[in-house]
Amino acid sequence: MNWITLEGGAEVFIEESKGGICKSCGTRFVWGVTRNNKFIPVTKTPEGKWISHFADCPGAGKHRKQPEGELKIVKAKKEGAV
């Protein structure tokens, strides 16, 4: 278990034995925890640098959470309330 710095500068706490395989692209990743206590999948580049898996996964958009406020607006538009 240790702190790493992602290529963009964010610090993430990882335990390399805790990971999985991406359901979208099949890449092996490690779960990290940010300083804000948010879980984030991270991968190691061929050059040995750590990056957020959201940066290199072609299916990343499918896994992102939509902010709660935006979700309510979208639902209201679909129901014709807005």
N, C-alpha and C positions, 0 to 999 in steps of 0.2 A: 504494500500500500504506500502510495506516495503522491505528492503534488507534481503535476506537469504543467507546462505552459504550452497552450495550443499555438499554432502558427499565427493566429490573429491577436495573440497576447492574453487571452483569457486563461486564468488558472483553474485547473480541474484536478480533483482528487480521484485517483483511479486505483483499482486493485485488478491487475492484469488477469487474474483467474476468474473474474466476474465479467462475463460477456455473453455474446450470442451471435446469431447469424441474421443478417438483415432479410426480412421477408420480401422486400422489393427487388434487391439486386444480388443477394447471396453472399455479400461480403461479411467476413468475420469482423466484429467490433467489440470494444470494451465499454462497459458502462462507467461513466464518470459522474461526479457530483460537483457542481459549481459552488462558488462561495455563497451563492444565494440559495443553496440547497435544492437545485433543480437537477434532475437526471438528464444526461446528455450522452448519446452514443459517440464514441471517438474511435478513429482508426489511425494507423501508422502508415505514412506514405513510404514508397520504396526508398526515399532518401533518408528515412528514419525520423521524420518530423510528425508530430501528432496534430491531427485536424479533427474538427467536428465532422461526423459522418454525414450530417446534413449538407456539408459543402461538396461532397464527392458522390452522393447517391443520386442517380437519375430519378428515383421515386420519392425523394425527400418530401415533396409537397403533400403527399398522401398521409404523412405521419405527423404533420404539424398541427398543433391545437389552435383553433380560432379563438380570438379573444371573446369573452362572454358577451360584451356589449354589441359587437358586430354580429354575433350569432342571433341575438334577439331582433335586430333590424332586418336581417335576411329572412327570418321566419315571418315577421310581420309583413314584409313585401310579398312573400309567397301567398299569404293568407288574404292579401288585399287591404290590409289595415293601414298601410302607409301610402 
